[in-house]
Amino acid sequence: MLMTGTNSLRCLLALGLMSGLVACGSFANCFNSGFAPAACGGGYSESDVSSLSQPTATSSEGRWTGTTSTGRTVAGLVLEDDSYWLFYSAKDQPNILAGLIQGTGTSHSGSFDSSNTRDFNVEGTAIRAATMRGSYVPKKTFDGTIAYVTGDIESFTSTYDGDSDSATNVTQVAGSYSGLRIDNHQVTVTVDAAGTLSGDSTDGCTATGTLSPRATANAFHTSVTFGGDTCRHGTETVNGVAFYDAVTQRLYSAALNGARTRSFLFLGMKQ
């Protein structure tokens, strides 16, 4: 098929942009450089772009809510790097946080596998090593089985939380939250509109930290420093994730030290 000289030049420029052959300092520079999509002899014109198939999710990334086989509530995240943070409640008590399942896995063709799972339990069993295998349908379901080195097995089922697709909003999260620890100590965490947080518990432990938006899953990166005194972790700083459930008005937060031997876990209701 013959093309005019002008059309040929437009097609070459368009193909060069698509293949990365035309160098630009940034996407914005490319976008504003004046090269608009061009029709190349029966290809898609600018008005045809909406009919092109859009990229679909292929991993287990997102926020998930569900239950375990033993009557616990599960709420958590799988991030873009396949690290996961799954909070679980005390049995039949969804407002009391009992622990966190955390590790890094691999998502592939509907299967999820992790060999470095750790269960940060606050009910008295401390930190337990495990593996996790699961299956997922992107943005629909995520189910898994956790096999502990002791031989114990726990399984969970969960569905995708559509709020994952919303942008993080620190202003929405700002407020005061109250939670009850498994040892019946009350914990209060306050977050301001800038993402600065402070916390204290009825046993005298205090903490300060920050929330900063992550790029995906409507979640935050969090950094928490303990205030010493009665805090079990002295003045250590830990890092992790947090997210806000707008429907239940619950704030979930978890942070670990680099060796994954100490943790800060919080589940609180907005006051």
N, C-alpha and C positions, 0 to 999 in steps of 0.2 A: 504494500500500500504506500502511495506517495504522500509526502507531507511537504508543506511549504517551508521555506527557510526559517520563518518566524516560529512556526509550530515546532519545528525540529529543535530549535534552541530552547523553547519553553519546556519541551519534554526532557531534554538533556539536563536542564537545571533541576526539574522536578525529580528526576531519577537520581541525580547527584545528591540532593537533599535527603531523599529516602534512604539511600545507601550509606550516608555518612561521609561522602566524598567531598562535600563542600564544607569547609571549616567555618565555624561561627564561634564567637567568644562566649555566647550563652544561647539558651533557647529563645530568650526574649529578642536577642539580636537577629536570630534566624527568622523569627515570626515577623519582625518589623522590617526585614530587609527588602520587602516588595515582591518576594517570590510566592505567588498564590498558586493553589493547585491548578494544573492545566489538563485539559482533556487530550489524550493521546490516541487519536484514531479509534474511537469506540470504547475507550476505557471509561473510568468513572470521572465525571465532571464534578465541579464544586458542589452542585446541587444534588449529586448522587451520594455524598459522604454518609448521610444518615442511613442509607440502605446497606452499608458495609456492616459485617458482623463485628460486634464489640468484644474486647477481651473478657474472658470469664475467669472467675477464681478457680485455682487448681489446688490450693493448700488448705490446711485446717486453720488458717489464721482467722482471728476474730474473738469475740466475746461469746461465752457459752453459759447456759444455766440448765441445771438438771438435778438429779438425785442419785444417791448410791444405792446399792443393793441392801444396805443396812439402815436405811431411813434417814440418811443425812442429806442436807441440801448442798448443792455444788454450784459455785459461780466462779468463773475465771476467764483467763486470757490465753490465747496462743498468739505469739507475736510473729513478726515477719521473718525472724531468724529461727523459728520453730522452738524457741524457748516457751515454756508454759508455766503458768501460775494459777493453780486451781485451789480455791478456798473451799473448805468444807465445814459444816456446822456440827454441833453436838447432835446426837441422835434425837430426832423428833423435836428439836429446838432450833429453828432456823435463824433466830436472832442472836445465838451464842456461837462465837467462832471457836472451833475445836482444833483447827490446823490448816496446813498448806501443803499441797503436793507440788513440787517444783523440779524442773530439769530442762534438758534440751533434747529434742527428738528430730525425727526426719519424716516429713510428709511426702508421700509419693503414691500417685494413682489410687487414692482412697484409703491407703494404709498409713498408720502412724506408729513409729517405734522409738523407744527411748531406753537407753541402758544405764543412765545416771540419775534415775528418779530418787528424790529424797522426800520423806514425809516429816514435816516439822509439826509434830503433834504437841498440843499444850495440855492434854488430859493426863499426862504422866508417863507416856511411852517414849518421850523425847524424840530424837531424830532417828528415823529408820531408813535403811537403804532398800531400793526396790528397782524393778524394771517395769515398763509400761508398754502395752501393745493396744492398738485401737484401730478403729475404722471411722471414716468421715465422708460426708457428702458436703462439698464446699457450700458454706452459708446455709446449711440445713441441719445436719446432725453431726455429733461427735461423741462416740462411745468408746470406752476403754476399760481395760483390766489391768490392775496393779498387782504385781507378784512380789511379795516381800521376801528378803533373804531368809526369813524365819519360816517360810512356807505358807504364811497367811495370804489370802487373796481378797481383793476388794474390787468391785466393778462399778461403773457409773454409766448413765446415759444422759445426754444433754442435747439441747436444741440451740440454734443460732440466735443470738440477741441482735435484733435489727438496729439497736442503738449503736452498734459497732461502726455503722456507716456514717454516723454523725461526726461533726468536727468537735474536738475537745473545747470546752468552755470553762475556764477557771472561774468566771463570774458566777456561773450556775452552781459550781461546787462550793463557793464561799459560804461559810456558816460554821455553826458549832455542832459537833456530833458526840453522841454518848453511846458507849458500849459496855457490856458486862463481860469480864473475863471469866474463864472457867472456874477460877478460885474465888469468884464473887466480888472481886475488886472492881470498882467502877472506873472507866477510862473516859476522859473527855479530850477530844481533838478539835482545835479551831483552825480554820483555813480562811485567809483573807483574799481579797480580789486580786492580789499580786502573786498568789500561790505560796505565800509564807505560812507555815503551819507551826503550831505549838500544841503540846499535849501534857497531860498530867493524870496520875492515877491516885486512888485513895490510899495506896501504900507509900506515897511520897515520891515516886519516880516521876521525873519530868523529861521532856524531849522537845527539840526544835528541829525544823527541817524546811524543805521546799517541795513544791510540785511544779513540774514543767511539762508542757504538752509533748506527747509522742506523735510521730507522723501518722500512725495507723491505729486502728482498733478503738478509737475514742478513749485512749488511756493516757496516763501520765507517768513520767519518770519521777521517782521520789528519792530524796536523800534525808536521812534522819540521824541526828546526833543525840545520844542520851546525856542526861544531866548529872550523872554520878549519883552520890548519896545512896539511896536505897535501890537504885537501878542495878539489876543483875549484870548488865553489860558495861558498867562503869560509865566512861565518857566516849565509848566507841561510836563510830559513824558507819551506818549501813546504807545500802542502796537497793532500789527495787522498783516496783510498779504500784500504781493506784488507779482505781476507776470509780466512777460514780454511777449508781443505778438510779436514773431519774424517776422511774416508776415507783420503786420502794423507798426512795430517798436514803439509800444506804451508801456509805463510803467504805470501800475495800482498800486496804493498803498492806503491802508486805515488802520488807527489805531484808537483805542478807549481807553478811560480811563476805569478803572475797573467797574465803575457804568454805563457805556454806556450812559453818558450824554454829553460827548465832543468827537469830532472826528477830524481827519486829513485825508483829501481826496485829492488824486492827480491823474490826468491823463495827461501825457505829451508825446509828439512826440520826438523821438531821433533826435538830431541836427547833 
